[in-house]
Amino acid sequence: TSIGDFALAYNRTVESVTIPEGITSLGNSAFEMCEKLSAVSLPEGIETIGSFCFNLCKKLQTVHLQEGLVSMGTLAFYQCENLTTVTLPSTLVTIDDNAFDGCTALAELTNYNPVPQDIAAKNVFNKLNVASVTLRVPQGSLSAYQNAPVWQDFKIVEFNPHEGIEEVQREPSGQYKGTKVIKDGQLFIERNGKTYNALGTEIQ
């Protein structure tokens, strides 16, 4: 049920990781300094991300943290300097010191929690110009974020967390090629009566 401390730390070759369902915790430094790691797929149900978990994963670009996550450890994504987009789930309560310290490329942060996490320590986003980072928050929570320490310094916009986006494509024959549906920040593909996630795995 867990990925242990230092499980893949300092691995110089791994480029992508898919964590299976049933895992509830990622240990301290589990993926620390995986210098080629550029893609991580995380399932719902992970409750904790340990300290230094993705520390110095400098090629990591996008992180979608799923529902169920409650706490994120110190320096969890420290110096992930190419990380541009991050999604935080509504269940996330605790973000420890320096969690995103040095993530200087961060351009968009989506936070599904209508109640701003208490991160009075400004070092959580140390070295970032947060005034230039777009913070997307659930509709109706704008005022709460505008009055919350640290969060109030971001460029805050509201979004509807329940709204999906559909894109229908047709083949030359006129038949539907497939429907791409984006819901709660996740991409699903519907085709021939079946639903698949972005990795091509069928959703039962």
C-alpha positions, -999 to 999 in steps of 0.1 A, spaced: 0 0 0 30 23 0 60 33 -21 88 31 5 114 57 15 141 61 -12 124 35 -34 136 50 -67 158 77 -54 188 88 -76 176 66 -105 192 81 -135 171 63 -162 134 62 -152 115 86 -174 79 80 -164 61 64 -135 25 51 -131 15 45 -95 -11 17 -93 -44 20 -74 -43 8 -38 -12 28 -29 -19 52 -1 14 68 6 46 79 -12 76 77 11 102 102 20 126 108 -10 108 80 -29 117 96 -63 144 121 -52 167 132 -79 153 111 -107 168 134 -132 150 121 -163 116 117 -147 92 138 -168 58 122 -162 41 108 -131 5 93 -131 -10 92 -96 -43 74 -87 -69 86 -63 -65 74 -28 -29 85 -21 -32 102 13 4 113 20 34 125 -1 65 123 20 92 149 25 117 153 -5 95 128 -24 101 145 -59 130 166 -48 152 177 -77 131 159 -104 141 187 -128 123 174 -159 89 170 -142 65 193 -160 30 185 -149 16 171 -116 -20 163 -111 -25 153 -74 -57 133 -70 -86 133 -46 -78 116 -13 -45 134 -7 -44 150 27 -8 160 33 23 169 14 57 168 32 86 193 34 104 200 2 82 175 -17 87 191 -51 118 212 -42 137 225 -72 114 209 -98 125 238 -120 105 228 -151 73 222 -133 47 244 -151 12 232 -140 1 217 -107 -34 205 -96 -42 202 -59 -72 182 -48 -101 193 -26 -90 169 1 -55 184 6 -52 201 40 -15 203 48 13 217 26 46 216 46 75 240 44 93 246 10 70 221 -8 73 240 -41 105 259 -33 124 266 -65 97 256 -89 104 288 -108 86 278 -141 53 273 -124 26 291 -144 -7 277 -133 -18 262 -100 -54 247 -97 -66 243 -62 -99 223 -58 -102 230 -21 -128 257 -15 -110 264 19 -75 278 14 -49 256 31 -32 273 60 4 279 47 15 309 67 51 300 60 59 319 28 87 295 20 62 270 5 66 289 -28 101 303 -21 119 318 -51 86 320 -71 72 353 -84 37 342 -73 21 374 -86 27 360 -121 13 326 -114 -24 320 -121 -42 304 -92 -75 287 -102 -99 283 -73 -134 268 -71 -163 291 -78 -175 309 -47 -141 308 -29 -124 338 -45 -129 360 -14 -115 333 9 -83 330 -11 -79 368 -15 -78 371 23 -56 341 30 -19 345 37 4 335 7 -26 326 -15 -36 362 -17 -4 371 -36 -12 349 -66 -32 360 -97 -65 344 -86 -93 334 -109 -124 313 -103 -135 282 -122 -165 258 -120 -150 225 -108 -181 205 -120 -181 217 -155 -168 193 -182 -155 201 -217 -165 178 -246 -149 176 -280 -165 154 -306 -146 143 -337 -160 126 -368 -143 103 -392 -148 110 -430 -175 84 -430 -195 106 -407 -192 82 -378 -181 95 -344 -144 89 -339 -146 94 -302 -155 119 -274 -129 135 -253 -142 146 -220 -123 167 -195 -138 165 -160 -122 178 -128 -89 183 -146 -88 147 -160 -90 136 -196 -113 107 -205 -119 93 -239 -152 76 -248 -153 53 -278 -175 24 -289 -194 25 -256 -162 23 -235 -144 49 -214 -106 52 -212 -83 74 -193 -55 94 -208 -31 65 -206 -54 43 -226 -66 21 -197 -103 12 -198 -123 26 -169 -148 1 -156 
